[in-house]
Amino acid sequence: MKVIVDTCVWSLALRRDEPDNSDAVSVLRELIRDGRVAMLGPIRQELLSGVKALAHFRKLTEALSAFPDEQLETEDFVEAARCFNRCRARGIQGSNTDFLLCATSLRRDFPVLTTDGDFVHFKKVLRIKLATSLA
């Protein structure tokens, strides 16, 4: 089964001078070895946004090119809006990208690997799965 890797985990692994050795980065490395990473275009965009040095931008773009984007469909965006509305009705805020991850997770039954605490709140309302390990 594929796992959606959130921007924050990729950032820990790729956008630091020294890669982080957190549990999330260790899981990411295993997912890469197993060919189980689900990349979404909006995550790719977030990772590449704000990279100041052109050389670093190119290096990051090349590293991410190994991960094809999951095809998103109209229903993914409609489901993301549903997720947004359901959470907001319960007082839970999130970004459009976060809710697109939730929608993709729900529609494909892919867990989300993240260090973003907002997903714990989303999980109270949505039936998303969070990947904490590969076990």
N, C-alpha and C positions, 0 to 999 in steps of 0.2 A: 504494500500500500504506500502511496506517495504521501508526503507530508509538506504542507505549506510552511515555508520558512519566512518569518516576518522580518521586516527591514531591520529591526533592532538587533537581531541575531546576526544577520549578514554584516551589519555595521561593526559589531564586536569582532567579527572574524576578518574583515577586509578593509575597514576604514581606519584602523589604528596603526600607529607606527610599529607597535608590537602586538601580535594577535593575542586576544584574550584567551585564557585557558579555563573559562567557565564550563559548567556542565552543558549549557546550551550549545556552546561552540564545539564541544566534544561530540554531542549528538549530531550537530550539523556535519562534522567530518565523517561520521559513520553513514549518515544519509547520502552524502556525496559518494562515498565508496560503494554503497549499495545501489546507486542510481535511483534513489527514491525522493529526490527533491522536486517539489512542485513550485515552479516560478510563475509569478503573475506579473504582467506588464507594469502595473502600478507600483509594485515593489521595486522592480528594476529602475523605474523612473525616480522613486524616492532615494534609492541608493546612489544614483548618479547625480542627483540634484545637489548643488552646493559644493561640488568638488572643484576647488579653486585652480589647482595645477593641471594643465592640459595633459602632462605625462601621466599623472595619477589617474585622471579621467580615462585615458586610453587604456591603461593597465587594468583598471577596474572593469571597463567595458569588455575587454578581452577575456578576463576571468569569468565574467557572467555569461559570456557567449556560449559557454558549455551547457547552459541550462535553458532549453527552449521554453517559451511561455505556454502555459495552459491556455487553450482557446476559451475565451470568455464569450458568453452568449447573452442575448437580451435578457433572458430569465435570470441570469446571475445578477444583473443590475437591478432588476425588479425585486429580487429576493433581498438584495442589499438594502433597498429602501424599506422593505418590510422589517428587516432586522433593526434598522435605525429607528423606525416608528415604534416597534415593540419595546425597545430599550428606552427610548425617550419617554414613553408613557410610564415607565417605571423609574424615571429620574436618572437614567444612566446615559451619559454622553459618550460620544466617540466620533472618530473621523470617518469620512466617506470611505477611505481606503481600508480602515479597520473593518467596517461593515461589509465591504466587498470581500475581504478575507473570510469573514464569518459566513457569508452567503456561499462562497466557493466551497468552504469546508462542509457546510450543510448539504449542498447539492451533490457533492462528490464523495461525501463521507471521508474526507481527508482531515486528519488532525492538524492543528496549528502549533508550530514550534515558535514560542515567543518568550520574551522576558518582560513584556509590557503588562503591567498589572491590570490594565483596563479589561483584558480578556477574561480575567477571573470574574469580573462584574458582568460581562456579556454572557458568560456561561450560566449565570443565575437565571437568565431569561431565555437564552437560546440553547439549543442542544448541540453546541459545538464541542469538539474534543480537543483537549490540549495535550500536546506531546511533551512529556517531561523526560522520557527516556525511550529507548527502542525496545524495551522489555515488554 
